[in-house]
């Protein structure tokens, strides 16, 4: 078995020491650890271990893309909602992977396009006005039908995975990973009647940006770029998904109970 190891914390001595312990645990079980940087290695790997936090997991998506390699998250960060193990669980994690004691969840990805730009995201697309800029008005379309003009600080389009992130903090619902939908959540809506709406992920969404704003923030998971106003952002479900590994005693509901204190 070959397992790739990816981290963005090469300059953190504690992280690198923990990775050394992790690779030692692998070698004791005849598993070959392979360092992964910004692309998949030439030799095939059975898993990619993302060592860090949710931000590291999100960046690993662009390494994995449509390869089908399952991603295993080890949390060295704060919340680590997408991760399945902590800093002190590496020995047990390696043992579970070696002996097949895990499950795999398929997670929907968003395909985003405007002008000549094209990318994917796991959590969300966020269109946001600049600080101190005027209120942003965004036309939200499902297919060719106008849902409404969202007036406020901006709009979030989140996958089920992203429903527990920024969308949740703005009043959006929690979606189970297999529900097959997106949630459109306003940010600081100008009117109380504007509420999150759930749409099927078989639909194509369009965000038509306010031409009066010369510059807008566009956040794609943990990445941020600047776009001009008057553009149309097309959002649809990507034609491939990403595989996230959970240990057998874990599930989506145990994650929201333990990490979000849900129902406590």
N, C-alpha and C positions, 0 to 999 in steps of 0.2 A: 504494500500500500504506500502511495505517495501522498503527502499532505503539504500543500503550499501554506506559507506563513506570510501575512501581509500586515504591515503597521506603518503609521505615519509618524511614529515616535522614536525614530532612530537616535535622536539626541537626548532621550530620557534614559538615564542609567538604570532606574528601577524597572522600567519596561524591558530593556534589553536583558537584564538579569533574569527576569521572569521568562522571557523567551528562551534563554539558555536552559532553564529548568524544563520548559515545555519540550524542547528538542531532545533533551536527555530522556524524558518520559517516553517519547516516540521511539527512540533508538532501542530502549529496553524492550519494546514490543515489536521490533523489526519493522518499524515504520520509517520511511525515508522523509525527513523534513527538507523542504525546498523553499528557498527565499524567493519571494515574489515582490517585484517593484511596481512598475507601471503597466505591465502586460503579463499575460500568462506565459509560463515557461515552455520550452520546446517539448519537454517530456510531459506525458499526461499526469494529471493529479486527480485524486479521488475527492478531495475537499479543499476548500480554501479557508484557512483560519484567519479571521479578521481580528487583530489584537489592538484594542483601543476602546472606543465608545461607539455611539450610534453614528457619529460623523465619519468614522473610519469605515463602518459598514456601508454607509451610503456611497463613499468614494470607491469602495471595492466593486460596486455594481458596474462601473465603467471598465473594470478589468475583466469581469466575468462575461458581461453582455449575454449573448445567446449561446454560450458554450455549454450550458447545462450543468456546470460544476456547482455543487451545493456549497453554500457559505455558512460557516460556523462562527458566531460572534463570541469573543471573550471580552468582557467588560473591564477596562481599566479606567473608565471615565466616571460619569456621575450616574444618570438614570439607567442608561444601557437597556432601553426597552426592547430593542431588536436583538440583543445578545442572549446567549443561552447559558453562559458560565461566567464566573467571576475570577478574580486573580488567584484565589485560593482553591479553585476547583479544577485546575489544569490536569492533575493526575487522574482524577475521576473522569474528566472529559475525554482524555486520550483513551482510557480503558473502555469507555462506552463506544467510542467510534470504532475501536479495534474489534469489538465484539457485537457490533450491530445494534446497540441499545439506543436507538434514536428514531425520530420520525422526521419527515420532510414536509414542509408547507410550501405550496406554490403561491407566490405573491405577484399581483398584477403590477405592471409598469405603465407609466404614462409616456406617450409619444408626443413631443412638442415641436411645432414648426412655425416659423414666420420668416418672411423674406427668403434668404438662402440659408438660414440657420435651422439646424435640426438636431435634436438630442432626446435623451430619455431621462426619466426621474422615477424614483421609487415612492417617495412620500407625497410631494405636492409641487404645484406651480403656484407662485405667489406674485401677483401684480400689485405694486404698492407705489403710492405717490412719494415724492421727496418730502423731507421734513420742511415745514413752513410753506409748502406749495398749496395751492388751492385744492378744494375738494375734488376728488377724482370721480369721473362718471365713466363707467365701463358697461358697454352693451354685452350681455351674456346671451348666447344663442345655443340651442340644442337642435342640431340639424340646421334647417333653414328657418326655424321659428324663434322669434325673440322671446326669451324668458322675462327679461326686464332690464332696465338700466340700473346698475348697482352704484349708488352714490355714497361715498365715504372715503376711507383711507385706502381701500383696495379690495381685492377679491382673491380667495384661495380656492383652487381646485385640487382636492386631495383624493388619493386612493384609499382603500380600506386600511392599508398599512399607515398612511399618513394621517388617518382620522384621529389617531391618538397623539398627534404632534401639534403643530400650530393651529390647525382647524379646531381642535378640542379647546384650546385656550381662548378661541374667539367664539365659543358657544356652539360649535358643531357637534354632531352625534358621534359616538363610537360605532364603527362598522366592523363586523367580523371579517377576517381575511378572505373568506370564500363567498361573500355576498354578491359579487359581480356588479359593482356600482361605483360611482364617484359621488363626492359631496362637494357642492359649491357653497362656500361660506363667506359672507361679507365681513370686512374688517372695519370696525367702528362705523357701522351703517348710520347714514344721516337720518333715517326714519326707523321707528320701532317696528313697522310692519315688514321690514326686509329681514328675512330669516333664511337659514341654511336650507338648501334643497338637495335631495338625493335623486340622481339620474342614473339610468343603466349605463354600464361601461361599453355597451355596444353602440352607443350614440357618439357622434362627433360634436364636440363643443368648440365654440369660437368666442374669444374675448376680443371685442373691438374697442381699442383704447381711445381715450379722449385726445383729440387732435390739439386741444388747447394747451396740453402739457408737453413742453418740448422734450422733457426727459422723465423716465419712469424707471423704478427698480423692477427687475424681473428676477425672482429667486427660484432656483430649481434645486430642490433639496438643500444642500449646504453650499451651493454655488450661487453667486450673484452677478448679474450683468446689468447694464443700462441700455434701455431702448428708447427710441423716440415715440412721441404720441402719434395717433392716427394709424396705428398698425393693427393687423388682425393676427391673433395668436390662435393656431389650430391645435386642439388637444383631443387625442383619442387613445384608446387602449393600444399598447404596443403589441406586436405580433409574437412576442415571446415573453415568458415570465422568469422570475428568479426563484431559486430554491433555497429556502432558509431551513437550517437544521435546528430541531429542538430535541432535548433529551426526553426519554420516555415518560418521565414524571412531570413534564411541563406541557403547557398548552397556552393558547391565547388567553383563556380566562384566568389561568394561574398567574400569567404575566400582569394582567390588569389588576388583579387582586393584590399581588405582592408589590408591584412597582408603582401603581397609581393609587394604591390603597382603596380600591373600588369595593363598595359595599361594606366597609369597616366602620 
